[in-house]
Amino acid sequence: MTVIVGLVHRGRTHLAGDSAGSGGSQLTIRRDPKVFTNGPYVLGFTTSFRMGRLLHHAFEAPHPEGDLDRFMATRFINAVRA
């Protein structure tokens, strides 16, 4: 199970995630983060550590433009899929 939490406190936003990797009854503490920055974004992931590493180190995140909700639902997510 992964825990990723977001908190707004005194006008600042904080994001954090656990460092566990699990499979069946085994638990491993990992050094690679589940929450990280990429360009102007803070991203978090669960399930696939390979996908998380790609999002962190290989994904070229497009810069936001126009309506943010529309941008995230279309251009951003299409870039992630590609």
N, C-alpha and C positions, 0 to 999 in steps of 0.2 A: 504494500500500500504506500502511496506517495502522499505527502502533505505539502501543499504550496499555499502560502497565506499572504494576503495583502492587507495592509493596515494604513489608514490615513490618520496621522496624529500631529496636531499643531501645524497643519498646513503642509506636512511632508508625507510622501508616500513611501512605504517600506514593503518590500517583497522578500520572502524567504522560503526556502524549501528544505526538506530533510536531505540527508546524505546516504540513505539506505538503498541498496539494490537487493531485491529478494526474488527467490525462485523456489517454489515448493516450501519446504521448511527451513531453507537456508537464508541467512541474512548477511550481507556484506556491506561494510561502510566504504563508500566510494569517495575519491578525491575530486572527481569532476563534478561541477555544480549542476543542479537542476534548474537554477534560476541564474540568469546572466544578462548582460547587455549586448546588443548588436545594433550598431548605429544609434538611432534615436529611440530604440525600443528596449524594454526589459521583457525578456521572454522566460517562460517556464515550461517544462515538459514533464511527461510521465510515460511509463511503459517502455519505450525503446531508447536505450542509451545511445545507440548508433544515430537515431534521428536527432536526439539532443545535441550530440557532438557536431552533426552536420549543420543544425540551426545555429549553433554557437560559432563555428569556425569557417563554414563554407557558404552559408546562405548570405547572399548580397541583398539585404533588406532595402526595398524601395523607400524613398523619403515621402512622408505623407504630403498630400496636396488635396485641396478642395474639402468637401464634406468628409470628416474623419470616419464616421460610421460607414458611409458608402465606400470610401477608400479601403477600409479594413476588410469589408465583406466581399470586395471584388478584387482590386489590384493586389493588395497585400496577400490575401489567401491564395490567389492564383500564382503569385511568385513562390510561395511556400510549396505549393503542389508541384510546380515545375522543378 
